[in-house]
Amino acid sequence: MRISTIFCLCPVLVCLCFLQRCYGVSHHVPTSKVPITKNQTKLANGETEVHHRPKRGWIWNQFFVLEEHIGPDAQYVGKLHSNSDKGDGSVRYILSGEGAGSIFIINEVTGDIHATESLDRERKAHYVLHAQAFDRNTEKPLEPKSEFIIKVQDINDNAPKFPDGPFVAAVPEMSQVGTSVYQVTASDADDPTYGNSARVVYSILQGQPYFSIDPKTGVIRTALANMDREAREHYAVVIQAKDMAGSVGGLSGSTTINITLTDVNDNPPKFPQKNYQLYVPESAQVGKPVGKIKANDEDLGVNAAIKYSIINSEGAAMFSIATDRDTREGIISLKKPLNYERKKTYTLHIEGVNTHVEPRFSYLGPFKDTATLKITVGDVDEPPVFSMDYYIMDVYENAHIGTEVGAVTARDPDSKNSPVRYFINLSEHGDKYFNIDMDSGVIKTTQSLDREDMPWHNITVMASEVDNPSLLSHVPVTVQVLDVNDNPPEIKTDEEVVVCESSRPGQVIQTIAAVDKDDFANGQRFSFSLLSGIPVNPNFTLKDNEDNTASIIARRRRFSRLVQELYELPIVVWDGGEPALSGTSTLTLQVCPCQWNGRVQTCQDERGLLSSAGLSTGALIAILLCIVILLVIVVLFITLRRSKKEPLIISEEDVRENVVTYDDEGGGEEDTEAFDIIALRNPAAAEELKFRRDVRPESARQCGRPARGCHSPPELDQVNVQKFIKQRLVEADMDTGGPPYDSLQTYAYEGQGSPTGSISSLDSPGTHSEQDYNYLDDWGPEFQKLAELYGEDMDVAELDVAIAVTVAT
């Protein structure tokens, strides 16, 4: 099987054919028939597949077609031919694949292939198609399907482009020739493997003789030495890229590179002129700017930074200069006050130096310059000047009004020496304690001063010239008020004084100190004593510790809170001033029970207990409301229960005895009137001897304690007991508040006249014991109460009761 290809005789096609052969690409040429061999392939399932090798004459490699065809007819591509084709039209050729039927069509009879559209290699470089031959009569394939490629042949139809242009580049000024500036790269969409369509060459259209470009690499370099930024800063360089290796007929594209020369320090600073003059009034403030000077530098940024300095001692002593970073000016300021009367002119030598110098440009000369500035001092009418910047004076407190405190002085610094007047600035001080003499400047008091109220006074004195009152000077004056001994000392009582009930003679109750509002230069000295002119205090005494403290000492053993809870102790305190002053303070001593180690056990009233419990007023009110509500509920419950209660005695025969029990506990150790035994000994006197338990009976008040020989009157023993019981029965029947049923009331009566005496000490006469019970203090806290009872003057009966209570506890 063979294929025949028809070529046009135009020179272009001849050249293309020549190039194809040179590059090793050829059209399909019919080959001789090759015998069909069988190849066997072993499959995974163990079977073998037999392949029939197609005829080499039906094997196609590729066809070529030129891009951008613009002719009126379809472009001929090639021809398919089968050895079975006898030319009688019995063979039908079919084309399938990319573009088959649309871009590429085939003559089914002759096998000629044509391209119906203009193709663009840059959009698609090749097409993959399949060829097949069938018997037109039997529709049986005469040739197997064969794959081939139609390749679009490139022509030079795309110019080089710079996709990222235009470009921006920079190079330092004064650069050497050949310094690399920038590299440009152009792209060409044509086929770089075919001909010179994509071979680009660079050249400069605009920018010579300052820059050059490498034609192959596109690297732009400087071509002129010592390009000065100050002369020209910006350059627009136009670069051309041309394909076909730059030959005639090649396509080209161009771009622009904007090149900027960056600054280097190649210019020294220079003052526009060498001599300057400046007028400064003598009233100029120290530290404030008085003038400015500037040196010019053609460079930019850090290369133009200048540092100014005053290089002569005369100018540097009175003036200073600093650089303004924004304006690059030298700001001249005053270091010391000017005085026209002393010096009228100053000469300053000012130098400006670059702070950033490049050594490679040192041959251009020193990067600094100097100028001379002559300053003329102007005469100004100045305000008065005080002899001191501030004054400190002192005066004693309580000094008489008009006492001299001190004096200030001021003078006119001008040559005319005008008189000066003095004033006190009252706008800053509302209280006028001082005044000043207008002519002499003497300051005096106008009020009595109190050091304890204000120890220091700050005033401002003003001075003005008589000839020009608008010119004022101010000076601060501080007046210290000195102390005199005019306040008596007082006792420092931060805490209440507590006396333990178990205190012993000679025991220190508390150490006290004194305070004094006065100020003593060598320290405060206080002495203490009890108030004289009154009887000696039997309970307490005072000891001066001679260290500005005193100790309150107990003089007797034991104190009872029930007998007396509070004691008052007047104390006199003397200070060590001149003259010495004294003050009397009365201390209140409270008796409290203490623990074994002397710590206060309890000594608060009810309010204190509530406050210590942490209960607020709102909480107490809430608790009281709850209690009231509970009481109301209880009362309602009892009322309802009584209204529904059935009678206790259902019938007359239901008679029962009811015993009413009265539980009455004693009032404790101190209650000696809880139960009166006289009622048992003499029932007739019970009505007359109904004593209140909270009030001491008159009989007991008359005879003292009942245990000390107080007996019932002898006439009460003669009353008949039977009569007494009947009287009680009548009272029980007439009592409307009693229970609604019969009750049994028992009256115990021991009778009169026992031959045997009582072993109790209740009826025995009081006798005083001579025994010393001080050893009970050493037995511990369990016997503390007993020791307190034995320590007081108690009779035998009271001791028996106390012992019984203590043992029971």
Stockholm file with secondary structure:
# STOCKHOLM 1.0

chainA/1-809         MRISTIFCLCPVLVCLCFLQRCYGVSHHVPTSKVPITKNQTKLANGETEVHHRPKRGWIWNQFFVLEEHIGPDAQYVGKLHSNSDKGDGSVRYILSGEGAGSIFIINEVTGDIHATESLDRERKAHYVLHAQAFDRNTEKPLEPKSEFIIKVQDINDNAPKFPDGPFVAAVPEMSQVGTSVYQVTASDADDPTYGNSARVVYSILQGQPYFSIDPKTGVIRTALANMDREAREHYAVVIQAKDMAGSVGGLSGSTTINITLTDVNDNPPKFPQKNYQLYVPESAQVGKPVGKIKANDEDLGVNAAIKYSIINSEGAAMFSIATDRDTREGIISLKKPLNYERKKTYTLHIEGVNTHVEPRFSYLGPFKDTATLKITVGDVDEPPVFSMDYYIMDVYENAHIGTEVGAVTARDPDSKNSPVRYFINLSEHGDKYFNIDMDSGVIKTTQSLDREDMPWHNITVMASEVDNPSLLSHVPVTVQVLDVNDNPPEIKTDEEVVVCESSRPGQVIQTIAAVDKDDFANGQRFSFSLLSGIPVNPNFTLKDNEDNTASIIARRRRFSRLVQELYELPIVVWDGGEPALSGTSTLTLQVCPCQWNGRVQTCQDERGLLSSAGLSTGALIAILLCIVILLVIVVLFITLRRSKKEPLIISEEDVRENVVTYDDEGGGEEDTEAFDIIALRNPAAAEELKFRRDVRPESARQCGRPARGCHSPPELDQVNVQKFIKQRLVEADMDTGGPPYDSLQTYAYEGQGSPTGSISSLDSPGTHSEQDYNYLDDWGPEFQKLAELYGEDMDVAELDVAIAVTVAT
#=GR chainA/1-809 SS CCCCCCCCCSHHHHHHHHHHHHTTCCCCCCCCCCCCCEEEEECTTSCEEEEECCCGGGCCCEEEEESSCCCSSCEEEEECCCTTCCSSSCEEEEEEETTBTTTEEECTTTCEEEECSCCCTTTCCEEEEEEEEEETTTCCEEEEEEEEEEEEECCSCCCCBCTTCSEEEEEETTCCTTCEEEECCCBCCSCTTSTTTTCCEEEEEECTTTEEECTTTCEEEECSSCCCTTTCCEEEEEEEEESGGGCTTCCEEEEEEEEEEECCSCSCCBCSCSEEEEEEETTCCTTSEEEEEECBCSSCGGGGCEEEEECSHHHHHHEEEEECTTTCEEEEEESSCCCTTTCCEEEEEEEEEESCCCGGGGGGCCSEEEEEEEEEEECCCCCCEESSSCEEEEEETTCCTTCEEEECCEECCSTTCCCEEEEECGGGCSSCCEEECTTTCEEEESSCCCTTTCSEEEEEEEEEESSCTTCEEEEEEEEEEECCSCSCCEEECSSCEEEETTCCTTCEEEEEEEECSSCCTTCCCEEEEECTTSCCCSSEEEEECSSSEEEEEECSSCCCTTTCCEEEEEEEEEECSSSCCEEEEEEEEEEECBCTTSCBCCCCCHHHHHHHHTCCHHHHHHHHHHHHHHHHHHHHHHHHHHHTCCCSCCSTTCCCCCBCCCCCCCCCTTCSCSSCTHHHHCGGGTTTTCCCTTSCCHHHHHHSSTTTTCCCCGGGGGSCHHHHHHHHHHHHHHCTTSCSSCCBCCCCCCCSCCSSCCSSSSSSCCCCCCCCCGGGGGGCGGGHHHHHHHHSCCCHHHHHHHHHHHHHC
#=GC SS_cons         CCCCCCCCCSHHHHHHHHHHHHTTCCCCCCCCCCCCCEEEEECTTSCEEEEECCCGGGCCCEEEEESSCCCSSCEEEEECCCTTCCSSSCEEEEEEETTBTTTEEECTTTCEEEECSCCCTTTCCEEEEEEEEEETTTCCEEEEEEEEEEEEECCSCCCCBCTTCSEEEEEETTCCTTCEEEECCCBCCSCTTSTTTTCCEEEEEECTTTEEECTTTCEEEECSSCCCTTTCCEEEEEEEEESGGGCTTCCEEEEEEEEEEECCSCSCCBCSCSEEEEEEETTCCTTSEEEEEECBCSSCGGGGCEEEEECSHHHHHHEEEEECTTTCEEEEEESSCCCTTTCCEEEEEEEEEESCCCGGGGGGCCSEEEEEEEEEEECCCCCCEESSSCEEEEEETTCCTTCEEEECCEECCSTTCCCEEEEECGGGCSSCCEEECTTTCEEEESSCCCTTTCSEEEEEEEEEESSCTTCEEEEEEEEEEECCSCSCCEEECSSCEEEETTCCTTCEEEEEEEECSSCCTTCCCEEEEECTTSCCCSSEEEEECSSSEEEEEECSSCCCTTTCCEEEEEEEEEECSSSCCEEEEEEEEEEECBCTTSCBCCCCCHHHHHHHHTCCHHHHHHHHHHHHHHHHHHHHHHHHHHHTCCCSCCSTTCCCCCBCCCCCCCCCTTCSCSSCTHHHHCGGGTTTTCCCTTSCCHHHHHHSSTTTTCCCCGGGGGSCHHHHHHHHHHHHHHCTTSCSSCCBCCCCCCCSCCSSCCSSSSSSCCCCCCCCCGGGGGGCGGGHHHHHHHHSCCCHHHHHHHHHHHHHC
//
